[in-house]
Amino acid sequence: MPDDEARSWFLPAPVGDEPEVQVDTGVAHIARIYNYWLGGKDNFAADREAAELVIANYPDIRPGVRAQREFLVRTVTYLAAEVGIRQFLDIGTGLPSANNTHEVAQRIAPDSRVVYVDNDPIVLAHARALLTGSAAGATAYLDADLRDTREILAEAAGTLDFSEPVGIMLIGVVQCVPDSDHPGAVVRRLLNAVPSGSYLVLAHPTSDVKPAQMASGVSQMNALLAQPLTLRTHAEISRFFDGTDLVPPGLVQLHRWRPVPADPATELELAAYGGVGRKA
């Protein structure tokens, strides 16, 4: 169905008697915009229009989102291989791609358990079909907004044991929570629900790097988004890690967090920071 012929698209539920999933193709969604930047095909005209506005102002957005994906792989590898985390709560999953959280974690530790959370209907449909884990571990998907922490934690408790350490993954999602919705309190509620020895992994676009280009591109994109994005400074992003001890090298541009040796991307200036914090 061409995008200009209708504003809704229905995906059949892949299992059981669950209702069909309705997608409004006329409103851009950040998960589908990221899919476009990554070269995927699960996006619509509104998503592509918003994505191209950012590309026109900030051409490095594509290497930036690739760096974000690689940051996820490196941080999950660190948590699973170096500190022994076996549970992950990945909120703001986005559309399945290569090296999803459960794939990285379960390659290292097949008994790893992962709960994915997102609120985009297309992500929901793909997740049910594709985000399947190893026989030894477990993979589950929740349809919820990051701000619905009570619902997320209650549902995730069916898969995760919150008396044991958890890796909370907030990769490119907190910018979807405006300051008026108190994103710091949202992150704090998640951290309060997990025990000492848990970790927060967070990646967030910034207004500190190439500020004029980022401000212009995001401003234009926000006019097309149902949930506008909020850029934040290094200092503002660092406050999400309050109550944790930052793992070296701290809060840095994504591609500079424990990069692969001789990675040429480290020479770029990418407008997003990421870090890993351990709850004391």
PLY file of the C-alpha trace (Angstrom):
ply
format ascii 1.0
element vertex 280
property float x
property float y
property float z
element edge 279
property int vertex1
property int vertex2
end_header
0.00 0.00 0.00
1.65 3.28 -1.04
2.13 5.73 1.82
0.05 8.46 0.17
-3.02 6.23 -0.25
-3.81 5.71 3.43
-2.77 6.78 6.89
-3.03 3.37 8.49
-1.57 -0.04 7.84
-2.60 -3.25 9.56
-0.22 -6.03 10.49
-1.75 -9.39 11.38
-0.93 -10.59 14.85
1.60 -13.43 14.45
0.44 -15.55 17.38
-2.79 -16.59 19.07
-5.89 -14.43 18.94
-4.15 -11.13 19.62
-5.69 -8.13 17.83
-4.24 -6.74 14.62
-1.74 -3.93 15.01
-2.68 -0.54 13.60
0.08 1.76 12.40
-0.45 5.40 11.51
1.86 5.84 8.54
1.26 9.57 8.34
3.10 10.35 11.58
6.84 9.83 11.87
8.14 7.58 14.66
11.69 7.60 15.98
12.12 3.80 15.72
11.29 3.87 12.01
13.46 6.96 11.46
16.41 5.11 12.97
15.55 2.15 10.73
15.83 4.43 7.69
19.15 5.88 8.85
20.47 2.34 9.25
19.43 1.46 5.69
16.34 -0.54 6.64
13.04 -0.76 4.76
10.56 -0.77 7.65
9.64 2.90 7.36
7.16 5.17 5.60
7.19 8.49 3.75
6.71 10.53 6.94
9.65 8.73 8.58
11.87 9.27 5.57
10.94 12.94 5.33
11.87 13.51 8.98
15.07 11.48 8.62
16.19 13.43 5.54
15.69 16.75 7.33
18.30 15.71 9.87
20.65 14.32 7.19
20.50 17.65 5.33
21.57 19.53 8.46
23.84 16.92 10.03
25.22 14.45 7.45
27.07 12.48 10.15
23.77 11.21 11.57
24.17 7.92 9.69
27.62 7.10 11.10
26.20 8.34 14.39
23.38 5.79 14.50
25.78 3.05 13.41
28.03 4.11 16.28
25.04 3.82 18.60
24.44 0.25 17.47
28.10 -0.61 17.93
28.00 1.01 21.39
25.19 -1.36 22.31
27.25 -4.35 21.20
30.34 -3.24 23.13
28.42 -2.44 26.31
26.40 -5.67 26.32
29.63 -7.57 25.68
31.24 -5.78 28.61
28.32 -6.54 30.95
27.95 -10.18 29.94
31.60 -11.13 29.51
33.46 -8.95 32.03
31.08 -8.40 34.94
28.77 -11.40 34.61
25.38 -9.72 34.07
22.80 -12.29 33.00
19.66 -10.12 32.88
18.90 -7.17 30.61
16.00 -4.73 30.48
16.25 -3.04 27.06
13.81 -0.11 26.82
13.38 1.65 23.49
14.34 -1.43 21.56
13.72 -0.12 18.07
13.27 -2.38 15.07
15.26 -5.61 15.20
18.63 -5.37 13.51
21.87 -7.34 13.58
23.38 -7.92 17.01
20.34 -7.26 19.18
20.88 -7.30 22.94
19.79 -10.91 23.43
21.95 -12.12 20.53
25.08 -10.49 21.93
24.40 -11.56 25.52
23.37 -15.13 24.70
26.39 -15.72 22.49
28.45 -15.10 25.60
26.08 -16.62 28.17
23.24 -18.70 26.67
21.26 -18.50 29.93
20.94 -14.69 29.67
17.42 -13.30 30.01
16.32 -10.21 28.09
13.13 -8.16 28.20
12.60 -5.69 25.37
10.28 -2.69 25.70
8.99 -0.38 22.96
5.76 1.39 22.05
5.80 1.34 18.24
3.31 -1.12 16.67
5.71 -2.12 13.89
8.42 -2.84 16.46
5.85 -4.94 18.35
5.01 -7.02 15.30
8.66 -7.58 14.34
9.71 -8.29 17.90
7.15 -11.07 18.31
8.44 -12.75 15.18
12.17 -12.10 15.35
13.35 -11.42 18.91
13.56 -15.04 19.99
16.26 -16.20 22.35
18.25 -19.33 23.10
16.65 -22.39 24.64
18.74 -21.90 27.78
17.80 -18.27 28.24
14.63 -16.22 27.80
13.51 -13.31 25.65
10.30 -11.35 26.16
8.76 -8.21 24.67
6.58 -5.56 26.35
4.50 -2.93 24.60
4.99 0.09 26.87
6.32 3.63 27.05
9.52 4.37 28.97
7.54 6.61 31.33
5.30 3.69 32.35
7.90 2.37 34.77
5.39 0.67 37.09
3.91 -1.33 34.21
7.34 -2.15 32.77
8.74 -3.40 36.07
5.63 -5.41 36.93
5.54 -7.15 33.55
9.31 -7.64 33.31
9.28 -9.42 36.68
7.74 -12.37 34.88
11.08 -12.90 33.10
13.68 -11.10 35.22
14.59 -11.63 38.87
14.90 -8.16 40.36
16.70 -9.52 43.41
19.69 -10.17 41.09
21.69 -7.56 39.10
20.14 -6.26 35.89
21.60 -4.32 32.98
19.21 -1.47 32.16
19.67 -0.47 28.53
18.43 3.00 27.54
19.94 3.36 24.08
18.62 6.38 22.18
15.31 6.62 24.04
15.54 9.13 26.90
15.56 12.00 24.40
11.92 11.06 23.71
10.98 12.15 27.25
10.64 15.95 27.53
11.87 17.80 30.58
8.25 18.39 31.60
7.89 14.62 32.13
10.91 14.52 34.45
13.18 12.04 32.64
15.63 11.99 35.54
12.89 10.68 37.83
11.97 8.05 35.23
15.54 6.74 35.16
15.74 6.94 38.95
12.64 4.74 39.33
14.24 2.10 37.16
17.49 2.21 39.13
15.60 2.05 42.42
14.01 -1.21 41.31
17.28 -3.08 40.76
19.86 -4.17 43.36
23.44 -3.08 43.90
25.71 -4.44 41.21
23.22 -3.55 38.47
24.26 -1.33 35.57
22.75 1.55 33.62
23.74 1.85 29.96
22.55 5.08 28.38
23.09 6.74 25.00
21.65 10.18 24.27
22.01 12.76 21.46
23.60 16.01 22.51
23.39 19.70 21.77
27.09 20.12 22.60
28.51 18.76 19.34
27.80 20.68 16.10
25.05 22.53 17.98
23.72 24.66 15.12
23.31 21.72 12.76
21.75 19.49 15.40
19.35 22.18 16.62
18.14 22.95 13.11
17.71 19.33 12.05
15.94 18.22 15.23
13.69 21.29 15.23
12.49 20.48 11.72
12.13 16.78 12.52
10.14 17.52 15.69
7.46 19.21 13.59
6.73 15.78 12.10
7.04 13.62 15.22
4.23 12.63 17.56
6.82 12.62 20.37
9.36 15.45 19.87
12.98 14.86 20.82
14.99 16.80 23.39
18.71 17.31 22.90
20.72 17.64 26.13
24.19 18.76 27.12
26.94 16.56 28.51
26.21 17.92 31.99
22.49 17.19 31.67
23.06 13.67 30.38
25.58 12.94 33.14
22.88 13.54 35.75
21.04 10.42 34.60
23.94 8.47 36.11
23.49 9.95 39.60
23.75 7.16 42.15
26.05 5.08 39.96
29.81 4.85 39.48
30.72 5.52 35.86
32.81 2.80 34.25
35.93 4.21 32.51
36.17 6.06 30.17
33.03 7.70 31.59
30.44 9.61 29.58
31.97 10.11 26.14
30.96 10.29 22.51
29.51 6.88 21.68
32.25 5.76 19.32
34.89 6.60 21.93
33.56 4.28 24.63
36.11 1.44 24.57
36.43 1.59 20.76
37.79 -1.16 18.59
41.52 -0.44 18.03
42.29 1.61 14.93
38.60 2.30 14.26
38.65 5.28 11.83
35.27 6.44 13.15
36.94 7.69 16.32
38.20 10.65 14.29
34.64 11.88 13.73
32.78 14.26 16.02
29.44 12.56 16.61
26.63 14.30 18.45
25.74 11.67 21.03
27.16 10.64 24.38
27.07 7.25 26.05
28.19 5.72 29.29
27.87 2.79 31.66
27.23 3.26 35.37
27.32 0.65 38.14
24.80 0.98 40.94
26.70 0.93 44.22
0 1
1 2
2 3
3 4
4 5
5 6
6 7
7 8
8 9
9 10
10 11
11 12
12 13
13 14
14 15
15 16
16 17
17 18
18 19
19 20
20 21
21 22
22 23
23 24
24 25
25 26
26 27
27 28
28 29
29 30
30 31
31 32
32 33
33 34
34 35
35 36
36 37
37 38
38 39
39 40
40 41
41 42
42 43
43 44
44 45
45 46
46 47
47 48
48 49
49 50
50 51
51 52
52 53
53 54
54 55
55 56
56 57
57 58
58 59
59 60
60 61
61 62
62 63
63 64
64 65
65 66
66 67
67 68
68 69
69 70
70 71
71 72
72 73
73 74
74 75
75 76
76 77
77 78
78 79
79 80
80 81
81 82
82 83
83 84
84 85
85 86
86 87
87 88
88 89
89 90
90 91
91 92
92 93
93 94
94 95
95 96
96 97
97 98
98 99
99 100
100 101
101 102
102 103
103 104
104 105
105 106
106 107
107 108
108 109
109 110
110 111
111 112
112 113
113 114
114 115
115 116
116 117
117 118
118 119
119 120
120 121
121 122
122 123
123 124
124 125
125 126
126 127
127 128
128 129
129 130
130 131
131 132
132 133
133 134
134 135
135 136
136 137
137 138
138 139
139 140
140 141
141 142
142 143
143 144
144 145
145 146
146 147
147 148
148 149
149 150
150 151
151 152
152 153
153 154
154 155
155 156
156 157
157 158
158 159
159 160
160 161
161 162
162 163
163 164
164 165
165 166
166 167
167 168
168 169
169 170
170 171
171 172
172 173
173 174
174 175
175 176
176 177
177 178
178 179
179 180
180 181
181 182
182 183
183 184
184 185
185 186
186 187
187 188
188 189
189 190
190 191
191 192
192 193
193 194
194 195
195 196
196 197
197 198
198 199
199 200
200 201
201 202
202 203
203 204
204 205
205 206
206 207
207 208
208 209
209 210
210 211
211 212
212 213
213 214
214 215
215 216
216 217
217 218
218 219
219 220
220 221
221 222
222 223
223 224
224 225
225 226
226 227
227 228
228 229
229 230
230 231
231 232
232 233
233 234
234 235
235 236
236 237
237 238
238 239
239 240
240 241
241 242
242 243
243 244
244 245
245 246
246 247
247 248
248 249
249 250
250 251
251 252
252 253
253 254
254 255
255 256
256 257
257 258
258 259
259 260
260 261
261 262
262 263
263 264
264 265
265 266
266 267
267 268
268 269
269 270
270 271
271 272
272 273
273 274
274 275
275 276
276 277
277 278
278 279
